[in-house]
């Protein structure tokens, strides 16, 4: 799963979601970006211009997960877009991952 799954150090997800600002990360983050860190998108990082980030609660005693969707279009994901459907999708994905991990 190397092209799909990355394992990172504890705390990386919150730092990435908040861009290191130390604020409380949101469950869904939509933003324009020019990633320099290849840990999220690997070799495709150079092409990513906007991203949708879904923080995943994988259950008690587990570190959080992150579902990242990147796009070449800088206007595909912006903070002004609604997040209701992505929040719902994150919840469904979390439950599926919890069953898979148990």
C-alpha positions in Angstrom: 0.0 0.0 0.0 3.0 2.3 -0.3 1.4 4.4 -3.0 -1.8 4.8 -1.0 -0.8 4.6 2.7 1.9 6.6 4.5 2.9 6.1 8.1 4.1 9.3 9.8 5.2 10.2 13.3 2.7 11.0 16.0 1.6 14.7 15.8 2.2 15.0 12.1 -1.5 15.1 11.2 -2.4 18.0 13.5 0.7 19.9 12.4 -0.1 19.3 8.7 -3.8 20.3 9.2 -2.9 23.5 11.0 0.2 24.3 9.0 2.1 24.2 12.2 0.2 27.1 13.8 -0.7 25.1 16.9 -4.4 25.8 16.5 -7.2 23.1 16.9 -7.5 21.2 13.7 -10.9 21.0 12.0 -12.4 17.6 11.0 -12.5 18.7 7.4 -10.0 21.2 5.9 -10.3 22.5 2.4 -7.5 24.7 1.1 -5.3 25.8 -1.7 -1.8 24.6 -1.3 1.6 24.0 -2.9 2.9 21.0 -0.8 6.6 20.7 -0.3 6.3 17.7 2.0 6.1 14.4 0.0 4.8 12.4 2.9 1.2 13.0 2.0 1.2 12.9 -1.8 4.4 11.2 -2.6 5.7 11.9 -6.1 2.5 13.6 -7.0 3.1 16.4 -4.6 4.5 18.7 -7.3 1.1 18.6 -9.1 -1.2 19.3 -6.1 -2.7 22.8 -5.9 -5.7 22.3 -3.6 -6.6 19.6 -1.1 -9.5 18.2 1.0 -8.2 16.8 4.3 -10.4 14.6 6.5 -9.2 13.9 10.0 -10.2 10.4 11.0 -10.9 9.1 14.6 -9.9 5.5 14.4 -11.0 4.6 17.9 -9.9 4.7 21.5 -6.2 3.9 21.9 -5.4 4.6 18.3 -3.7 7.6 16.7 -5.8 9.6 14.3 -5.7 9.0 10.5 -5.9 11.4 7.6 -7.7 10.9 4.3 -6.1 13.4 1.9 -7.6 14.2 -1.6 -5.5 16.4 -3.7 -6.3 18.2 -7.0 -4.3 19.9 -9.7 -7.0 22.6 -9.9 -6.3 25.3 -7.3 -10.1 26.0 -7.1 -11.3 22.4 -6.7 -11.1 22.6 -2.9 -11.4 26.0 -1.2 -12.3 27.1 2.3 -15.6 28.7 1.0 -16.9 25.3 -0.1 -19.4 23.4 2.0 -18.1 20.4 4.0 -21.3 18.5 5.0 -20.9 15.7 2.5 -17.2 15.3 3.2 -18.0 15.1 7.0 -20.5 12.4 6.3 -18.1 10.5 4.1 -15.4 10.8 6.8 -17.7 9.3 9.3 -18.6 6.3 7.1 -14.9 5.8 6.2 -14.0 6.0 10.0 -16.5 3.2 10.8 -15.2 1.0 8.0 -11.6 1.5 9.1 -12.4 0.7 12.7 -14.0 -2.6 11.7 -11.0 -3.4 9.4 -8.5 -2.6 12.2 -10.3 -4.6 14.9 
